Amino acid sequence: MDNVEVEQGLTDYSWLLRKVLNDPVAADDWAARAGAVRQGIKTRLWSPCSGSMYCWASDQLNPTWSVWYPDAVAQMWPVNSGVAASSRAASLYRSLNQAWPNWTTTGDNPDGHPWAILCYAAALRADKARADACLNGSETNWAARGRPWPWTTADAADRARAAKLAMSLP
């Protein structure tokens, strides 16, 4: 999760340098750094010997689908960001649903967190049924109750992105 967020931050910074600050030399430098992080995620954190999952840290090399957080949940960051290749992303999303078929309720997650980013993962994978179920669950369990802790602004953003994308799904 954190590694993907770093890669995305570096990529976004490169874009700002290029498009807003008109500094192509610095933009290229930061883009190269983002590329190195992306490559590291793909090669150093992918662990086919332990359940075909990404490791959530370089010293945590045995992720398992039976552990909700960080192991299972963290798989959606490479899926959502495009770091995971299409076939790998499909496999990871399928495995999440097999291991945790009730994640869409957002009120019954094992750690009690809303994880609205999973709603976005469902919408990105064009899984309208799960995206809608997750959005409805987050409405009931979080939004309608005033978004109590541990709801975060990140959950609000992910929920909004998911809702926008899910509306366009057949």
C-alpha positions as a printed NumPy array, in Angstrom:
array([[  0.   ,   0.   ,   0.   ],
       [  2.595,   2.539,   1.087],
       [  4.919,   1.637,  -1.768],
       [  2.196,   2.181,  -4.348],
       [  1.284,   5.487,  -2.711],
       [  4.946,   6.562,  -2.954],
       [  5.056,   5.585,  -6.638],
       [  1.87 ,   7.52 ,  -7.324],
       [  3.13 ,  10.564,  -5.417],
       [  6.38 ,  10.616,  -7.376],
       [  4.473,  10.209, -10.642],
       [  2.133,  13.052,  -9.729],
       [  5.05 ,  15.269,  -8.693],
       [  6.722,  14.601, -12.03 ],
       [  3.505,  15.618, -13.786],
       [  3.329,  18.86 , -11.773],
       [  6.937,  19.671, -12.59 ],
       [  6.306,  19.087, -16.288],
       [  2.828,  20.56 , -16.748],
       [  2.613,  23.291, -14.111],
       [  6.159,  24.319, -13.225],
       [  7.596,  23.792, -16.738],
       [ 10.702,  21.981, -15.491],
       [ 11.161,  18.991, -17.812],
       [ 14.611,  18.087, -16.465],
       [ 13.358,  17.743, -12.899],
       [ 10.186,  16.058, -14.189],
       [ 12.267,  13.405, -15.953],
       [ 14.318,  12.833, -12.798],
       [ 11.244,  12.302, -10.624],
       [  9.578,  10.155, -13.291],
       [ 12.655,   7.917, -13.27 ],
       [ 12.419,   7.63 ,  -9.489],
       [  8.746,   6.701,  -9.773],
       [  9.653,   4.105, -12.396],
       [ 12.265,   2.588, -10.094],
       [  9.72 ,   2.283,  -7.275],
       [  7.175,   0.746,  -9.666],
       [  9.753,  -1.759, -10.899],
       [ 10.685,  -2.615,  -7.318],
       [  7.055,  -3.291,  -6.461],
       [  6.7  ,  -5.537,  -9.486],
       [  9.896,  -7.492,  -8.917],
       [ 10.811,  -7.303,  -5.229],
       [  7.379,  -7.357,  -3.619],
       [  5.64 ,  -9.901,  -5.832],
       [  5.795, -13.267,  -4.144],
       [  4.381, -16.152,  -6.171],
       [  5.741, -18.665,  -3.657],
       [  3.363, -17.363,  -0.988],
       [ -0.102, -17.295,  -2.423],
       [  0.524, -15.224,  -5.547],
       [  0.299, -11.971,  -3.657],
       [  2.284,  -8.805,  -3.23 ],
       [  4.242,  -8.629,  -0.016],
       [  3.241,  -5.541,   1.932],
       [  6.847,  -4.931,   2.981],
       [ 10.22 ,  -6.237,   1.856],
       [ 10.675,  -8.003,   5.187],
       [  7.144,  -9.482,   5.231],
       [  7.504, -12.157,   2.589],
       [  4.686, -14.513,   3.521],
       [  1.379, -12.758,   2.862],
       [ -1.72 , -14.887,   3.083],
       [ -5.304, -14.46 ,   1.969],
       [ -6.451, -15.566,   5.418],
       [ -5.177, -12.31 ,   6.968],
       [ -7.518,  -9.42 ,   6.163],
       [ -5.185,  -6.513,   6.92 ],
       [ -2.654,  -5.81 ,   5.691],
       [ -2.231,  -8.943,   3.567],
       [ -5.522,  -9.208,   1.638],
       [ -6.523,  -5.54 ,   1.611],
       [ -3.093,  -4.385,   0.445],
       [ -3.477,  -6.336,  -2.793],
       [ -5.947,  -3.79 ,  -4.116],
       [ -3.424,  -0.922,  -4.188],
       [ -1.418,  -2.403,  -7.084],
       [ -4.726,  -3.352,  -8.728],
       [ -6.217,   0.145,  -8.423],
       [ -3.067,   1.986,  -9.464],
       [ -2.288,  -0.104, -12.523],
       [  0.986,  -1.36 , -11.05 ],
       [ -0.352,  -4.913, -11.343],
       [ -0.609,  -6.147, -14.913],
       [ -4.155,  -6.781, -16.114],
       [ -4.089, -10.572, -15.706],
       [ -2.475, -10.288, -12.259],
       [ -4.987,  -7.646, -11.219],
       [ -7.864,  -9.901, -12.262],
       [ -6.403, -12.803, -10.313],
       [ -5.836, -10.701,  -7.191],
       [ -9.358,  -9.306,  -7.265],
       [-10.825, -12.783,  -7.793],
       [ -8.763, -14.131,  -4.876],
       [ -9.937, -11.31 ,  -2.581],
       [-13.544, -12.203,  -3.347],
       [-12.928, -15.908,  -2.769],
       [-11.145, -15.364,   0.532],
       [-13.445, -12.609,   1.845],
       [-16.841, -12.946,   0.116],
       [-18.595, -10.545,   2.517],
       [-16.196,  -7.613,   2.28 ],
       [-18.79 ,  -5.531,   0.434],
       [-20.849,  -4.812,   3.533],
       [-18.116,  -2.448,   4.847],
       [-19.678,  -2.861,   8.264],
       [-18.533,  -6.419,   8.823],
       [-14.887,  -6.097,   7.873],
       [-12.715,  -7.947,  10.371],
       [-10.952,  -4.793,  11.541],
       [-14.01 ,  -2.524,  11.593],
       [-12.612,  -0.079,   9.033],
       [-14.7  ,   1.067,   6.077],
       [-12.123,   0.362,   3.336],
       [-13.986,   2.372,   0.698],
       [-10.997,   1.842,  -1.571],
       [-12.366,  -1.668,  -2.089],
       [-15.556,  -0.145,  -3.516],
       [-13.312,   1.579,  -6.027],
       [-11.526,  -1.687,  -6.795],
       [-14.873,  -3.314,  -7.583],
       [-15.889,  -0.443,  -9.839],
       [-12.52 ,  -0.504, -11.627],
       [-12.93 ,  -4.223, -12.248],
       [-16.413,  -3.499, -13.687],
       [-17.967,  -5.578, -10.902],
       [-21.128,  -3.51 , -10.607],
       [-22.875,  -5.864,  -8.204],
       [-20.06 ,  -5.689,  -5.643],
       [-19.413,  -1.992,  -6.234],
       [-23.087,  -1.216,  -5.624],
       [-23.228,  -3.499,  -2.585],
       [-20.133,  -1.848,  -1.153],
       [-21.462,   1.646,  -1.826],
       [-24.815,   0.752,  -0.248],
       [-23.034,  -0.785,   2.742],
       [-20.876,   2.3  ,   3.194],
       [-23.982,   4.464,   3.036],
       [-25.72 ,   2.443,   5.742],
       [-22.746,   1.851,   7.997],
       [-20.806,   5.083,   7.585],
       [-22.302,   7.978,   5.627],
       [-25.802,   7.804,   7.128],
       [-24.276,   7.672,  10.621],
       [-22.276,  10.856,  10.064],
       [-19.06 ,   9.127,   8.972],
       [-17.781,   8.226,  12.446],
       [-14.211,   7.183,  13.151],
       [-12.473,   5.327,  11.575],
       [-13.991,   6.896,   8.417],
       [-11.401,   9.172,   6.804],
       [-11.232,  11.734,   4.046],
       [ -9.501,   9.032,   1.985],
       [-12.598,   6.845,   2.413],
       [-14.784,   9.751,   1.28 ],
       [-12.623,  10.274,  -1.812],
       [-12.512,   6.561,  -2.641],
       [-16.261,   6.265,  -2.167],
       [-16.87 ,   9.238,  -4.463],
       [-14.546,   7.814,  -7.135],
       [-16.257,   4.438,  -6.856],
       [-19.728,   5.947,  -7.117],
       [-18.798,   8.006, -10.173],
       [-17.302,   4.995, -11.917],
       [-20.072,   2.582, -10.854],
       [-22.713,   4.908, -12.307],
       [-21.212,   4.347, -15.757],
       [-21.255,   0.535, -15.467],
       [-24.023,  -1.389, -17.2  ]])
